[in-house]
Amino acid sequence: MQDLPSPLPTSGWAAPGAGALLEISLGAIAANYGMLNARTGGATCAAVVKADAYGLGAQQVAPVLEKAGAKVFFVAHLEEGVRLRAHVSPTALIMVLHGPMPGTEQDFTRHGLWPVLNSMEQIAGWRAHARRVGSPLPAAIQLDTGMSRFGLSDADVGVLAADSTLLAGIATRLVMSHLACADTPDHPANAMQRARLLSMATRLPAAPLALSASSGIFLGPDYHLDLVRPGAALYGLTPDATRPNPLHPTVRLRARIVQVRTIGAGDGVGYGLTWRASGPRRIATLGIGYADGFLRHGADGGSAWLDDRRLPILGRISMDSTTIDVTDVPQAVLDATTHVDMIGPHHGVDDVARCAGTIGYEVLTALGSRFHRAYLPQAA
Ligand SMILES: *Cc1c(COP(=O)(O)O)cnc(C)c1O
């Protein structure tokens, strides 16, 4: 049997062993946090780092957010909270949005995590746990104000209001809900959900209130309440697609050119030969495909970029490769080029999403683990 090869060599940016380079700017993430924090005035600006900080790496991102001032972090699942605990200071608050599944309550206290209680069952589980522990336990309570996804219904709140023993041993530290239409500023659901949160909260123990994620922050101070929970905006996604994005882009994705060829009139490109040349063309094959999270739908109207030159994607995106048109790139420039931008200064995450018929959230969280990743440090 042959020896296994040693790890593939990488030499800085060249990273010849990887098909693509993902550059993540920790400085931009910190600056976005600072901007959101300043914008929300007296409200606490938490940081949502679920889904591995939207695919960018919670281990690297969370400490930077903490240094930028974040003291409260949100994740979706218990296991994400357990992993995050090691990367933030012991005083940082970690809230778990999905709350405790039955039997996991002691894992929350063991790892210093606060649950978001979403149902009467989760409240009962947490109450029983507090009784076992023998001291009150902090938690957030989530209310369903109209999205029908997480949280207590109006009827549940009525039951709690009628029997104070149901919240015995639960120290309610936050009452929260989530907006369904915050990216559409004039949607009537926004004001309706806010009014419902305020009214439902009056029947619960007094606690700080929270409603807004990224887009909600941009609905204005009425929506900031006591705490805001941005995720997407920290990572540079636009909070309102109808206006210029005020946030800094945080990622740049460069794909390696593996091969360049010339094709002639009538030649097809890629699976299904869905694209055919009407004349001579130069085609570059890139080492990035849908297995890297570069969504297959993005082929139509999608492109790579070389500085400000748009290089259209031709044919279908394969699992590990994508073909682009480099006919208009001067040969000398092409000879000197090893990588092209898939996400970059001229084509951000939201642009890639638009081409793929999806949202920036999906593009970011899908970005693959096969890339060579580089974290650009914060400016000193
Ligand atoms: C994901 C999530 C957030 C963050 O949302 P963004 O739109 O990414 O800012 C905030 N709150 C809850 C409940 C969430 O599920």
The ligand as an SDF file (V2000), in Angstrom:
LIG
                    3D

 15 15  0  0  0  0  0  0  0  0999 V2000
  -31.7030   34.1370   12.9010 C   0  0  0  0  0  0  0  0  0  0  0  0
  -32.4020   34.9710   13.9060 C   0  0  0  0  0  0  0  0  0  0  0  0
  -31.9830   36.2900   14.1520 C   0  0  0  0  0  0  0  0  0  0  0  0
  -30.9680   36.9740   13.2840 C   0  0  0  0  0  0  0  0  0  0  0  0
  -31.6060   37.3370   12.0900 O   0  0  0  0  0  0  0  0  0  0  0  0
  -30.8940   38.2020   10.9630 P   0  0  0  0  0  0  0  0  0  0  0  0
  -31.9700   38.4900   10.0010 O   0  0  0  0  0  0  0  0  0  0  0  0
  -29.8420   37.3310   10.4020 O   0  0  0  0  0  0  0  0  0  0  0  0
  -30.3360   39.4060   11.6170 O   0  0  0  0  0  0  0  0  0  0  0  0
  -32.5760   36.9730   15.2010 C   0  0  0  0  0  0  0  0  0  0  0  0
  -33.5430   36.4100   15.9390 N   0  0  0  0  0  0  0  0  0  0  0  0
  -33.9930   35.1670   15.7160 C   0  0  0  0  0  0  0  0  0  0  0  0
  -35.0810   34.6200   16.5570 C   0  0  0  0  0  0  0  0  0  0  0  0
  -33.4580   34.4090   14.6780 C   0  0  0  0  0  0  0  0  0  0  0  0
  -33.9190   33.1800   14.4330 O   0  0  0  0  0  0  0  0  0  0  0  0
  1  2  1  0
  2  3  1  0
  2 14  2  0
  3  4  1  0
  3 10  2  0
  4  5  1  0
  5  6  1  0
  6  7  2  0
  6  8  1  0
  6  9  1  0
 10 11  1  0
 11 12  2  0
 12 13  1  0
 12 14  1  0
 14 15  1  0
M  END
$$$$
